[in-house]
Amino acid sequence: MGIQSHFFKFHNAIKLSKTDDSYSDARKKDDSITDAVKLAFKEKGYEAIECFIQGSFSTDTAIKSLDGDFDIDRGIVIDHEYAPDNPVDPKKVVLEVLEKRGFTNAKIKKPCVTADYKSLNLHIDFPIYKKLGSTYYLAIGKKGSDENNREWAVADPKGLKDWIKMKSHYVGSQDDKLWQFNRIVRYLKRWRDHKFSADVRRKVYSIGLTVMIKQSFTPSFDNDGKPCDLTALKNTVKSILSSGYFQDQSNDQYKVVVKLPVSPYRDVFDGSGVGTGTQLKNKLETLLNKLEQVLEEDDENKQCNTLSGIFGDDFHVSEKKSESSKVRAVYPTAGAAGTSHGA
């Protein structure tokens, strides 16, 4: 059967898109809430001029969560000319709409408004932007932020999406390599969800993982052009660990630093403690070791058992043993994204 076929089955089991039937109720609620926010903005005098999905749905890297929750990242843009000076004001409008529409735990965070809709297992983030010409400015600030702690900060949400989906990073069959990249992102998101406690995995941000993977991605295909996801995953994890993301804080403690590749070029993990960085580094090293063991293993059933331990039950164990399904690295076709961090 071959280990790659198991990776394909695993990917199909965990992937999520906005058109999936399982997502239909959450999608309807998302559309309804967005319409209500746009109407509320219009009533306040700053009509929404754009609305777009951000995050993993926009980059084809969304996965089904282990607890069944759906996460939506919905950007809403108002015209600079009519935007209030205080960037927190439109966030208060969004908060009020969410609270009236049955969302719980609604709160204004520094970069967005966030809330949960329990009956649909829906979590939604609303970043608010204003736009002047072609430049976007993100509303930064919490509910009680004074003028020194709030601002309209230059941002490039569409540029980030385009960078993640960019094919020109890759030599050769660009579509195949982008699809493999998407799969690798999904594999590592599920690994994070499976291996980290709930408190820690919330701090191992998906965008941080995605940027690291994009900058470190090392595609792998055999001589017939068929993907070798196991080898690509192993080499990508190895590249992540050697690309300078983890800064030694002494005593085997590490801070993780991942800069956005577009404006405002901020550190995704700014404010996170050494506990997050240390755990992420240590678990990535353990993952690399396990993947190397799988690559050295000839028995397909044993490979699947190890990979199920890495990713959870959605990576099914092979029903029968094979004589040999060892995956070999095919380095002539491998290549890395030509971006920063030496990837």
C-alpha positions in Angstrom: 0.0 0.0 0.0 2.8 2.4 0.8 3.1 4.9 3.6 2.2 7.9 1.3 -1.3 6.5 0.9 -1.7 6.6 4.6 -0.6 10.2 4.7 -3.2 11.0 2.0 -5.9 9.3 4.0 -4.8 11.1 7.1 -4.9 14.4 5.3 -8.4 13.8 4.0 -9.5 12.9 7.5 -8.3 16.2 9.1 -8.6 18.8 6.4 -11.4 21.4 6.5 -12.7 23.9 3.9 -15.4 26.5 4.0 -17.4 24.5 1.5 -17.5 21.3 3.6 -21.0 20.1 4.6 -19.9 19.8 8.3 -19.2 23.5 8.2 -22.5 24.7 6.7 -24.3 25.8 9.9 -21.2 27.7 11.1 -20.9 29.3 7.7 -24.5 30.5 7.8 -24.0 31.9 11.2 -20.7 33.6 10.1 -22.5 35.2 7.1 -25.4 36.4 9.4 -23.1 37.9 12.0 -21.0 39.6 9.4 -24.1 41.2 7.8 -25.2 42.4 11.3 -21.8 44.0 11.9 -21.8 45.7 8.5 -25.3 47.1 9.3 -24.2 48.3 12.7 -21.1 50.0 11.2 -23.4 51.8 8.6 -25.6 53.1 11.4 -22.5 54.5 13.1 -21.4 56.4 10.0 -18.5 54.2 8.9 -19.9 51.8 6.4 -17.9 48.6 5.6 -16.2 48.8 2.2 -14.6 45.3 2.3 -15.0 42.0 4.1 -12.8 39.0 3.7 -11.9 35.7 5.3 -8.4 35.5 6.8 -6.4 32.8 8.4 -6.3 29.1 7.5 -9.6 29.0 5.5 -8.1 31.6 3.2 -4.8 29.7 2.7 -6.3 26.2 2.3 -4.6 25.0 5.6 -7.6 24.6 7.9 -8.1 21.4 9.9 -10.9 19.9 11.9 -10.3 20.6 15.6 -10.2 17.8 18.1 -13.1 19.3 20.1 -15.2 20.0 17.0 -14.9 23.8 17.1 -14.9 25.9 14.0 -12.6 28.9 13.9 -13.3 31.9 11.6 -11.1 34.9 11.1 -13.1 37.6 9.4 -11.6 40.9 8.4 -13.9 43.9 8.0 -12.6 47.2 6.4 -14.0 50.7 6.8 -13.0 53.7 4.7 -10.2 55.9 6.2 -12.2 59.0 5.6 -15.1 57.9 7.9 -13.1 55.9 10.4 -13.1 57.2 14.0 -9.9 58.4 15.5 -10.2 55.9 18.3 -9.6 52.4 16.8 -11.4 50.8 19.8 -14.7 52.4 18.9 -15.6 50.1 16.0 -14.4 47.1 18.1 -17.0 48.1 20.7 -19.7 48.0 18.0 -18.7 44.5 17.0 -18.7 43.4 20.6 -22.2 44.7 21.1 -23.4 42.8 18.0 -21.8 39.6 19.1 -23.3 39.8 22.6 -26.8 40.5 21.2 -26.5 37.5 18.8 -25.9 34.9 21.4 -22.1 34.7 21.5 -20.4 34.1 24.8 -17.0 35.0 26.1 -17.1 38.0 23.8 -14.1 40.3 24.4 -12.0 43.0 22.8 -8.5 41.8 22.5 -5.6 43.9 21.3 -5.7 42.8 17.6 -9.4 41.8 17.2 -12.8 41.1 18.8 -13.3 37.5 19.7 -16.2 35.3 20.9 -17.7 31.8 20.9 -21.1 30.6 19.8 -21.5 27.4 21.9 -24.5 25.8 20.1 -22.5 25.6 16.9 -19.0 25.2 18.4 -18.1 28.3 16.6 -15.2 30.6 17.5 -14.9 33.8 15.6 -12.3 36.6 15.4 -13.1 40.0 13.9 -10.0 42.1 13.1 -11.1 45.6 12.1 -9.2 47.6 9.5 -9.4 51.0 7.9 -8.1 51.6 4.4 -6.4 54.6 2.8 -5.6 54.0 -0.9 -4.2 50.5 -1.0 -2.9 50.5 2.6 -4.7 48.8 5.4 -4.5 49.8 9.1 -5.4 47.4 11.8 -7.4 48.6 14.9 -5.1 47.9 17.8 -6.3 48.3 21.4 -8.3 46.9 24.2 -11.6 48.2 25.7 -9.8 50.4 28.3 -6.7 51.2 26.3 -5.6 54.9 26.6 -4.2 56.8 23.7 -0.7 55.5 24.3 -1.9 51.9 23.9 -4.1 52.0 20.9 -3.5 52.8 17.3 -4.4 52.2 13.7 -1.3 50.1 12.8 -0.2 49.5 9.2 -0.9 45.9 8.2 -1.0 43.7 5.1 -3.6 40.9 5.7 -4.0 40.2 2.0 -0.2 40.3 1.4 0.3 37.7 4.2 -2.3 35.4 2.5 -0.7 35.8 -0.9 2.8 35.1 0.6 1.6 31.9 2.2 -0.1 30.8 -1.1 2.8 31.9 -3.3 4.0 29.2 -5.7 7.1 31.0 -7.1 9.0 29.9 -4.0 9.3 26.5 -5.5 11.3 25.2 -8.5 9.7 22.6 -10.8 6.1 21.5 -10.3 4.8 24.4 -8.3 1.2 23.2 -7.9 2.4 19.8 -6.5 4.8 21.5 -4.1 2.2 24.0 -2.9 -0.3 21.1 -2.2 2.4 19.3 -0.3 3.1 22.4 1.7 -0.6 22.7 2.6 -0.6 19.1 3.7 2.6 19.6 5.9 0.9 22.6 7.6 -2.1 20.5 8.4 0.0 17.6 9.7 1.9 19.9 12.0 -1.2 21.7 13.2 -2.8 18.3 14.1 0.5 17.2 15.8 0.4 20.4 17.9 -3.3 19.8 18.9 -2.5 16.2 19.8 0.8 16.7 21.7 0.3 19.9 23.6 -2.0 20.6 26.5 -4.9 22.9 25.9 -3.3 25.8 27.7 -0.1 25.6 25.7 -1.4 24.8 22.3 -3.5 28.0 22.3 -0.1 29.8 22.5 1.5 27.8 19.6 -0.2 30.0 17.1 -1.2 28.6 13.8 0.2 31.6 11.9 3.5 31.1 13.7 3.7 27.5 12.6 2.6 28.4 9.1 5.3 31.0 8.7 8.0 28.7 10.0 6.9 25.9 7.7 6.7 28.2 4.7 10.2 29.6 5.3 11.6 26.1 6.0 9.6 23.9 3.7 11.6 21.3 1.9 9.5 19.5 -0.7 10.2 15.9 -1.6 9.2 13.8 -4.5 10.4 10.4 -5.9 11.9 10.0 -9.4 8.4 9.5 -10.9 7.3 12.8 -9.4 5.1 11.3 -6.7 5.1 13.0 -3.3 7.0 11.7 -0.3 5.3 13.6 2.5 7.2 11.7 5.2 10.5 12.9 3.9 9.2 16.4 3.3 7.9 16.6 6.8 11.1 15.3 8.4 13.3 17.7 6.4 11.0 20.6 7.0 11.0 20.0 10.8 14.8 19.7 10.7 15.0 23.0 8.8 12.7 24.7 11.4 15.0 23.6 14.2 18.1 25.0 12.5 16.7 28.3 11.2 17.2 30.5 14.2 13.6 30.7 15.5 14.6 29.5 19.0 16.7 31.9 21.1 18.6 30.5 24.0 17.7 32.1 27.3 20.2 29.9 29.3 19.4 26.8 31.4 17.9 25.0 28.4 15.1 27.6 28.1 14.2 29.1 24.8 12.1 31.9 23.4 10.5 31.4 20.0 10.7 34.4 17.6 8.9 34.3 14.3 8.6 37.6 12.3 5.7 38.2 9.9 7.0 38.4 6.4 4.8 41.4 5.6 3.9 44.7 7.3 4.0 45.2 10.3 6.8 42.5 10.4 6.0 41.9 14.1 7.0 38.9 16.1 4.0 36.5 16.1 5.1 35.2 19.5 5.8 38.6 21.1 4.7 38.4 24.7 4.9 34.6 24.9 7.0 33.1 27.6 10.0 30.8 27.6 7.7 28.0 28.6 6.0 28.1 25.2 9.2 28.4 23.2 11.0 25.6 25.3 8.1 23.2 24.9 7.8 23.9 21.2 11.5 23.3 20.6 11.7 20.2 22.7 8.6 18.6 21.1 9.8 19.4 17.6 13.1 17.7 18.4 11.2 14.6 19.7 9.1 14.8 16.5 12.2 14.9 14.3 13.6 11.9 16.1 10.4 9.9 15.6 10.1 10.8 11.9 13.7 9.6 11.4 12.8 6.3 13.1 9.8 5.9 10.8 12.0 6.6 7.7 14.4 3.8 8.9 11.6 1.4 9.5 10.8 -1.1 6.8 7.5 -2.5 8.2 4.5 -0.5 7.1 2.4 -1.5 10.2 5.1 -0.3 12.6 5.5 2.9 10.6 1.7 3.6 11.0 1.8 2.7 14.7 4.5 5.3 15.3 2.8 7.9 13.1 -0.5 7.3 14.9 1.3 8.0 18.2 2.5 11.3 16.7 -0.7 12.5 15.1 -3.5 10.7 17.0 -6.2 8.2 15.9 -7.0 9.9 12.6 -3.7 8.5 11.3 -5.0 4.9 11.0 -2.8 1.9 11.6 -2.2 -0.3 8.5 -4.4 -3.4 8.6 -1.6 -5.7 7.4 2.2 -5.7 7.3 4.1 -5.0 4.1 7.4 -6.5 3.2 9.0 -3.1 2.9 7.6 0.3 2.5 10.6 2.3 3.6 10.4 5.8 2.3 13.7 7.1 0.9 14.6 10.7 0.5 14.9 11.8 -3.1 17.1 14.8 -2.7 17.6 15.7 -6.4 14.0 17.0 -6.5 13.9 18.5 -3.0 14.1 22.3 -2.6 13.4 24.9 0.0 11.5 28.1 0.0 13.8 31.0 -0.9 12.9 33.2 2.0 14.5 34.5 5.2 16.0 32.5 8.1 18.2 30.6 5.6 15.4 28.2 4.6 
